[in-house]
Amino acid sequence: MRLQKITLAMTAVAAASALACTGTHEVAAKSATPELQPAPVTVSTPSAPSAKSRAAMPIPAADTDTVRPAALAVGQHPTPPVLDSLIKGTLPARGLYVFRFAANTRRLKHLIAIADSTEINALIIDVKDEFGLNFDPADPMLKKNAGTQVKAHNLRALVDTIRAHGILPVARIVVFKDSVTARNNPDHTIRKADGSPWHDKKGQTWVNPYANAIWEYNFRVAEEAIKMGFGEIQFDYIRFPEPFKSLPKQVFPEQAGRSKPEVLAEFLKAARERFAKLGVRTTADVFGLVTTVGGALEVGQKWEPISESVDVVLPMVYPSHYPPGSFQLPHPNADPYDVIHIAISRARERDEKLGINGEHVRPWLQAFSLGKPPYAAHEIEEQKRAVYDSGFDGWVMWEPGSRYDKFLPALEKTFVSRKKVPPVPRPANRLD
């Protein structure tokens, strides 16, 4: 029994190291200048306008003006009662991922229509990904690290439209896998023993998670997103790069004796405290394996330190990303219910030991095909059922191109609480 536990844990850790991003998003998606220094951010909080219905505002036309409107302050954005509940976390979120190039008027119009006619009540939008920012910033520090990718047109207006429909706009911010900031700020990158920049297997440099300047930069990206009207900050790539034996050893300036799990938790705690003052919750994406592996993964993620540091944890429990034999399942991709029920039930159990209850776990569901069987509406239904049986109501779907039409039959017409109280027990022997 003990040997079996150790074998499963080692297999899980090896699989985690083989995945190329915080929770396998990257795998799913295959198919002169100011220095980084702190600066105060002032955000006013005037009273919110009167509530509007979910379909009250039309989608704005593409922004063709040469002069953009000034950033709106927190509290000046449409906030219907249902959105207020989502921002506060009293209503669970069920959302869709919106990748960088889908954050435009036409594509968002379709996704908003899906939300208006189904249980979907949140849209997770790329504000900063591995290739830089998805908006035109005013802050000089942010401008320096914005990158050259095409930016969303008039993101502020689009966010206000989303809010007016009673939909929660969530800002996805990729943190430590940031090639743009690494290139522009070589003093804040992971190093090799000889002091030169460390590169991953793709030849990319990573920013140093121990660098306070990198923290400040990401905090200020989040604060600008909050000014634009985003109601939740979701951090992705809260991790270190995989320390493959074939690569040089990673050296971290500013480490000061802190372990990887410690510094990741410190970053998230600092973010949570900072954004809570603005009335916005902090959430984080993690590897799905983090829910069931007892210790820390080599990339620094461990359930307990992260769970205690954020308002919601989003484990990426994609069945296709679990190695054969996980949870005693020969082909995990063919058993979406069992994979997610076991993984999320274990997350709930670990939270309960920490004294954490409620909608604190919001899993990512697999809305893409990777191996057999191909995923369609039935597989989404099975994943949703697993979440509800595990004792949670919230979930979000990842489709790398933000194309969800073939999954629409799996979505209910309205939001109805489906979580089981008490939860359905997971099989007792599957983690032995």
C-alpha positions as CSV (number, residue, x, y, z in Angstrom):
1,M,0.0,0.0,0.0
2,R,2.7,2.5,1.0
3,L,4.7,1.6,-2.2
4,Q,1.7,2.1,-4.3
5,K,1.2,5.6,-2.8
6,I,4.8,6.6,-3.5
7,T,4.6,5.2,-7.0
8,L,1.5,7.2,-7.8
9,A,2.9,10.4,-6.3
10,M,6.2,10.0,-8.3
11,T,4.2,9.4,-11.5
12,A,2.1,12.5,-10.8
13,V,5.1,14.7,-10.2
14,A,6.8,13.5,-13.3
15,A,3.7,14.2,-15.4
16,A,3.4,17.7,-13.8
17,S,7.0,18.4,-14.8
18,A,6.2,17.3,-18.4
19,L,3.4,19.8,-18.7
20,A,4.4,23.2,-20.2
21,C,2.3,25.6,-18.1
22,T,0.7,26.3,-14.8
23,G,-2.1,23.9,-15.3
24,T,-1.6,22.6,-18.8
25,H,-3.2,25.5,-20.6
26,E,-0.2,25.6,-23.0
27,V,-0.6,21.9,-23.8
28,A,-4.3,22.4,-24.5
29,A,-3.6,25.3,-26.8
30,K,-1.1,23.5,-29.1
31,S,-3.9,22.6,-31.8
32,A,16.3,54.7,-21.6
33,T,13.0,53.2,-20.4
34,P,11.4,53.4,-16.9
35,E,12.7,50.8,-14.5
36,L,10.5,48.4,-12.6
37,Q,9.9,50.4,-9.4
38,P,6.8,50.8,-7.1
39,A,4.5,53.7,-7.6
40,P,1.3,54.6,-5.7
41,V,-2.0,53.8,-7.4
42,T,-5.0,56.0,-6.5
43,V,-8.5,54.6,-7.1
44,S,-11.6,56.4,-6.2
45,T,-14.9,54.7,-5.3
46,P,-17.9,56.8,-6.2
47,S,-21.4,55.2,-5.9
48,A,-22.3,52.7,-8.6
49,P,-25.0,53.5,-11.2
50,S,-28.4,52.0,-11.1
51,A,-28.6,48.3,-11.9
52,K,-29.3,47.2,-15.5
53,S,-30.6,43.9,-16.9
54,R,-28.2,41.4,-18.4
55,A,-29.2,42.4,-21.9
56,A,-29.4,46.2,-21.3
57,M,-26.5,47.4,-23.4
58,P,-25.5,46.8,-27.0
59,I,-22.1,45.6,-28.0
60,P,-19.9,48.7,-28.7
61,A,-18.5,49.3,-32.2
62,A,-14.8,48.8,-32.7
63,D,-12.8,51.7,-31.3
64,T,-11.6,53.8,-34.2
65,D,-11.2,57.1,-32.3
66,T,-7.7,58.5,-32.0
67,V,-8.4,59.7,-28.5
68,R,-9.4,57.1,-26.0
69,P,-11.6,57.9,-23.0
70,A,-9.9,58.2,-19.6
71,A,-9.8,55.2,-17.4
72,L,-12.9,54.8,-15.2
73,A,-12.5,54.5,-11.5
74,V,-13.8,51.6,-9.5
75,G,-17.5,52.1,-8.8
76,Q,-18.2,54.0,-12.0
77,H,-18.9,50.8,-14.0
78,P,-22.3,49.1,-14.5
79,T,-22.9,46.7,-11.5
80,P,-26.3,44.9,-11.7
81,P,-27.2,43.0,-8.5
82,V,-26.2,39.6,-9.9
83,L,-22.8,41.0,-10.8
84,D,-22.3,42.4,-7.4
85,S,-23.0,38.9,-6.0
86,L,-20.4,37.4,-8.4
87,I,-17.8,40.0,-7.4
88,K,-18.3,39.3,-3.7
89,G,-18.3,35.5,-4.3
90,T,-21.8,35.0,-2.9
91,L,-22.9,33.6,-6.3
92,P,-20.6,30.9,-7.8
93,A,-19.0,31.6,-11.2
94,R,-19.5,29.4,-14.2
95,G,-17.3,30.8,-16.9
96,L,-15.7,30.6,-20.4
97,Y,-12.1,31.4,-21.2
98,V,-11.6,34.2,-23.8
99,F,-8.2,34.2,-25.4
100,R,-6.4,37.3,-26.6
101,F,-7.7,37.4,-30.1
102,A,-11.3,36.7,-29.1
103,A,-11.4,39.8,-27.0
104,N,-12.9,41.9,-29.7
105,T,-16.3,43.3,-30.4
106,R,-17.6,40.5,-32.8
107,R,-16.3,37.5,-30.9
108,L,-17.3,38.9,-27.5
109,K,-20.8,39.6,-28.8
110,H,-21.3,35.9,-29.4
111,L,-19.9,34.9,-26.1
112,I,-22.1,37.4,-24.3
113,A,-25.1,36.0,-26.1
114,I,-24.1,32.5,-24.9
115,A,-24.0,33.9,-21.3
116,D,-27.3,35.7,-21.7
117,S,-29.0,32.5,-22.7
118,T,-27.3,29.9,-20.4
119,E,-25.9,29.4,-17.0
120,I,-22.6,31.1,-17.9
121,N,-22.1,34.2,-15.8
122,A,-18.3,34.9,-16.1
123,L,-15.8,35.5,-18.9
124,I,-12.1,35.0,-18.3
125,I,-10.2,37.4,-20.5
126,D,-6.5,37.5,-21.3
127,V,-5.2,40.8,-19.9
128,K,-1.6,39.7,-19.9
129,D,-0.4,36.5,-21.4
130,E,3.1,35.1,-22.2
131,F,3.5,37.6,-25.0
132,G,2.7,40.8,-23.1
133,L,-0.3,43.0,-22.4
134,N,-3.7,42.8,-24.2
135,F,-4.4,46.5,-23.7
136,D,-2.8,49.9,-24.2
137,P,-1.5,51.0,-20.8
138,A,-1.0,54.5,-19.5
139,D,1.6,53.5,-16.8
140,P,5.2,53.9,-18.2
141,M,6.3,50.7,-16.5
142,L,3.5,48.8,-18.2
143,K,4.1,50.5,-21.6
144,K,7.7,49.3,-21.4
145,N,6.6,45.7,-21.0
146,A,3.5,45.7,-23.2
147,G,4.9,43.6,-26.0
148,T,4.2,43.8,-29.7
149,Q,1.1,41.6,-30.0
150,V,-2.1,43.1,-31.2
151,K,-4.1,44.6,-28.4
152,A,-7.8,44.4,-27.7
153,H,-9.8,47.4,-29.1
154,N,-11.2,49.6,-26.4
155,L,-11.1,47.0,-23.7
156,R,-12.6,49.3,-21.1
157,A,-15.8,49.7,-23.1
158,L,-16.0,46.0,-23.8
159,V,-15.6,45.2,-20.1
160,D,-18.4,47.7,-19.2
161,T,-20.6,46.0,-21.7
162,I,-19.9,42.6,-20.1
163,R,-20.7,44.1,-16.7
164,A,-24.0,45.6,-17.9
165,H,-25.1,42.1,-18.9
166,G,-24.6,40.9,-15.3
167,I,-21.5,38.9,-16.4
168,L,-18.3,38.8,-14.3
169,P,-15.3,40.0,-16.2
170,V,-12.2,38.1,-14.9
171,A,-8.7,39.4,-15.7
172,R,-6.4,36.5,-16.5
173,I,-2.8,37.6,-15.8
174,V,0.2,35.3,-16.7
175,V,2.8,36.0,-14.1
176,F,6.2,34.3,-14.1
177,K,6.4,33.0,-17.6
178,D,6.8,36.4,-19.2
179,S,9.3,36.5,-22.1
180,V,8.6,40.2,-22.8
181,T,9.4,41.4,-19.2
182,A,12.3,39.0,-19.0
183,R,13.8,40.4,-22.2
184,N,13.3,44.0,-21.1
185,N,14.4,43.5,-17.5
186,P,17.4,41.1,-17.6
187,D,18.3,41.9,-14.0
188,H,15.1,40.2,-12.8
189,T,15.4,36.9,-14.5
190,I,16.3,33.4,-13.4
191,R,20.0,32.8,-13.7
192,K,22.5,30.0,-14.3
193,A,25.3,29.3,-11.8
194,D,27.7,31.5,-13.9
195,G,25.3,34.5,-13.6
196,S,24.1,34.3,-17.2
197,P,20.3,34.0,-18.1
198,W,18.7,30.6,-17.7
199,H,16.6,29.3,-20.6
200,D,14.0,26.6,-20.7
201,K,13.8,23.9,-23.3
202,K,12.2,26.3,-25.8
203,G,15.0,28.8,-25.3
204,Q,12.8,31.3,-23.3
205,T,13.9,33.2,-20.2
206,W,11.7,33.4,-17.2
207,V,11.3,36.3,-14.8
208,N,12.5,35.6,-11.2
209,P,9.6,34.8,-8.8
210,Y,11.7,36.1,-5.9
211,A,12.1,39.6,-7.5
212,N,10.0,42.2,-5.7
213,A,10.1,44.4,-8.9
214,I,8.4,41.6,-10.8
215,W,5.7,41.4,-8.1
216,E,5.1,45.1,-8.3
217,Y,4.8,45.0,-12.1
218,N,2.1,42.3,-12.0
219,F,0.3,44.1,-9.2
220,R,0.1,47.2,-11.3
221,V,-1.1,45.3,-14.3
222,A,-3.9,44.0,-12.1
223,E,-4.7,47.4,-10.7
224,E,-5.1,48.8,-14.2
225,A,-7.4,45.9,-15.0
226,I,-9.5,46.8,-11.9
227,K,-9.7,50.4,-13.1
228,M,-11.0,49.1,-16.4
229,G,-13.8,47.3,-14.6
230,F,-12.6,43.7,-14.1
231,G,-14.2,42.2,-11.1
232,E,-11.7,39.5,-10.3
233,I,-8.0,39.0,-10.8
234,Q,-7.0,35.5,-11.8
235,F,-3.2,34.7,-11.8
236,D,-1.8,32.0,-14.1
237,Y,1.7,30.7,-14.3
238,I,2.1,31.0,-10.5
239,R,5.0,28.6,-10.7
240,F,8.6,28.1,-11.5
241,P,9.8,26.5,-14.8
242,E,10.5,22.8,-14.7
243,P,14.0,22.0,-13.5
244,F,14.8,19.3,-16.1
245,K,18.0,17.5,-15.4
246,S,19.1,18.1,-19.0
247,L,19.0,21.9,-18.3
248,P,21.4,23.9,-16.1
249,K,20.6,24.5,-12.5
250,Q,18.3,27.5,-11.8
251,V,19.7,30.2,-9.6
252,F,17.4,32.8,-8.0
253,P,18.7,36.2,-6.9
254,E,16.8,37.6,-3.9
255,Q,15.8,34.1,-2.7
256,A,16.9,34.8,0.9
257,G,16.4,31.3,2.0
258,R,12.8,31.0,1.0
259,S,11.4,27.9,-0.6
260,K,9.5,27.9,-3.9
261,P,6.1,27.2,-2.1
262,E,6.8,29.9,0.4
263,V,7.5,32.7,-2.2
264,L,4.5,31.7,-4.3
265,A,2.3,32.0,-1.3
266,E,3.8,35.3,-0.3
267,F,3.1,36.7,-3.7
268,L,-0.5,35.6,-3.6
269,K,-1.1,36.9,-0.1
270,A,0.4,40.3,-0.9
271,A,-1.9,40.5,-4.0
272,R,-5.0,39.4,-2.1
273,E,-4.4,42.0,0.6
274,R,-3.8,44.7,-1.9
275,F,-6.8,44.0,-4.2
276,A,-9.2,43.3,-1.3
277,K,-8.9,47.0,-0.5
278,L,-10.3,47.7,-4.0
279,G,-13.2,45.2,-3.5
280,V,-11.8,42.6,-5.9
281,R,-11.0,39.0,-5.1
282,T,-7.8,37.2,-6.0
283,T,-7.8,33.7,-7.6
284,A,-5.0,31.4,-9.0
285,D,-4.7,28.6,-11.5
286,V,-2.7,25.5,-10.5
287,F,-1.8,22.1,-11.9
288,G,-4.7,19.7,-11.4
289,L,-2.2,17.3,-9.8
290,V,-1.7,19.7,-7.0
291,T,-5.0,18.6,-5.4
292,T,-3.8,15.0,-4.9
293,V,0.0,15.0,-4.6
294,G,0.8,15.5,-0.9
295,G,4.1,17.4,-1.2
296,A,5.1,20.3,-3.4
297,L,5.6,19.8,-7.2
298,E,9.1,20.7,-8.5
299,V,7.6,23.9,-10.0
300,G,6.8,25.0,-6.4
301,Q,3.0,24.5,-6.3
302,K,1.6,22.9,-3.1
303,W,-2.1,22.9,-2.3
304,E,-2.1,24.2,1.3
305,P,0.1,27.3,0.9
306,I,-1.7,28.4,-2.2
307,S,-5.2,27.6,-1.0
308,E,-4.6,29.7,2.2
309,S,-3.4,32.6,0.1
310,V,-6.3,33.2,-2.4
311,D,-10.0,33.6,-2.4
312,V,-10.5,30.8,-5.0
313,V,-8.2,28.1,-6.4
314,L,-8.7,26.9,-10.0
315,P,-7.1,23.5,-10.5
316,M,-6.8,22.5,-14.1
317,V,-8.1,19.0,-13.8
318,Y,-8.2,18.1,-17.5
319,P,-8.7,14.3,-17.7
320,S,-6.4,14.1,-20.8
321,H,-3.5,15.4,-18.8
322,Y,-3.4,12.7,-16.2
323,P,-1.0,9.8,-17.0
324,P,-2.5,6.3,-17.6
325,G,-3.2,4.5,-14.3
326,S,-3.9,7.7,-12.4
327,F,-6.6,7.0,-9.7
328,Q,-6.4,3.4,-11.0
329,L,-8.0,4.4,-14.3
330,P,-6.3,2.9,-17.4
331,H,-7.3,5.8,-19.6
332,P,-8.2,8.9,-17.5
333,N,-9.3,10.9,-20.6
334,A,-12.1,8.3,-21.1
335,D,-13.3,8.8,-17.5
336,P,-13.9,12.5,-17.0
337,Y,-16.4,12.1,-14.2
338,D,-14.1,9.9,-12.1
339,V,-11.0,12.0,-12.6
340,I,-12.6,15.3,-11.6
341,H,-14.7,13.8,-8.8
342,I,-11.6,12.3,-7.2
343,A,-9.4,15.3,-7.8
344,I,-11.9,17.9,-6.6
345,S,-13.1,15.9,-3.7
346,R,-9.5,15.6,-2.5
347,A,-9.1,19.4,-2.8
348,R,-12.3,19.9,-0.7
349,E,-11.0,17.5,2.0
350,R,-7.7,19.3,2.2
351,D,-9.4,22.6,2.4
352,E,-11.6,21.3,5.2
353,K,-8.5,20.4,7.2
354,L,-7.4,24.1,6.8
355,G,-10.8,25.3,8.0
356,I,-11.7,26.6,4.5
357,N,-15.3,26.0,3.3
358,G,-17.6,27.3,0.7
359,E,-17.0,27.9,-3.0
360,H,-13.2,28.0,-2.6
361,V,-12.5,25.5,-5.5
362,R,-13.5,26.3,-9.1
363,P,-12.0,23.8,-11.5
364,W,-11.1,24.3,-15.1
365,L,-13.0,21.8,-17.3
366,Q,-11.7,20.3,-20.5
367,A,-13.5,21.8,-23.5
368,F,-11.0,20.5,-26.1
369,S,-10.0,17.1,-27.4
370,L,-6.5,15.6,-26.8
371,G,-6.5,11.9,-27.5
372,K,-9.5,9.6,-27.5
373,P,-12.4,10.0,-27.0
374,P,-12.9,13.4,-28.6
375,Y,-14.7,15.8,-26.2
376,A,-18.2,17.1,-26.9
377,A,-21.3,18.0,-24.9
378,H,-21.5,14.6,-23.0
379,E,-18.0,15.0,-21.6
380,I,-18.8,18.5,-20.4
381,E,-21.9,17.1,-18.7
382,E,-19.9,14.4,-17.0
383,Q,-17.3,17.0,-15.8
384,K,-20.0,19.3,-14.4
385,R,-21.7,16.4,-12.6
386,A,-18.4,15.5,-11.0
387,V,-17.9,19.1,-9.7
388,Y,-21.4,19.1,-8.2
389,D,-21.0,15.7,-6.6
390,S,-17.7,17.0,-5.1
391,G,-19.7,19.7,-3.3
392,F,-19.1,22.8,-5.5
393,D,-21.2,24.8,-7.9
394,G,-18.6,26.8,-9.8
395,W,-16.5,25.8,-12.8
396,V,-14.9,27.4,-15.9
397,M,-14.3,25.9,-19.3
398,W,-11.0,26.1,-21.3
399,E,-11.2,26.0,-25.1
400,P,-8.0,27.5,-26.5
401,G,-9.7,29.2,-29.4
402,S,-12.7,30.3,-27.3
403,R,-15.1,28.3,-29.6
404,Y,-17.8,26.7,-27.5
405,D,-20.7,26.2,-29.8
406,K,-20.4,22.4,-29.9
407,F,-20.6,22.3,-26.1
408,L,-23.8,24.4,-25.8
409,P,-26.1,21.4,-25.4
410,A,-24.3,20.7,-22.1
411,L,-25.2,24.1,-20.7
412,E,-28.4,24.8,-18.7
413,K,-30.6,27.7,-19.7
414,T,-30.3,29.4,-16.3
415,F,-28.0,29.1,-13.2
416,V,-29.4,26.6,-10.8
417,S,-27.4,25.3,-7.8
418,R,-26.5,21.7,-8.4
419,K,-23.9,20.9,-5.8
420,K,-24.6,18.0,-3.5
421,V,-24.9,18.6,0.2
422,P,-23.4,16.5,1.6
423,P,-21.0,15.7,-1.2
424,V,-20.9,12.3,-2.8
425,P,-17.9,10.5,-1.3
426,R,-15.0,9.7,-3.6
427,P,-13.9,6.0,-3.9
428,A,-11.9,5.5,-0.7
429,N,-9.2,3.3,-2.3
430,R,-8.4,5.4,-5.5
431,L,-5.6,7.4,-3.8
432,D,-4.1,4.5,-1.9
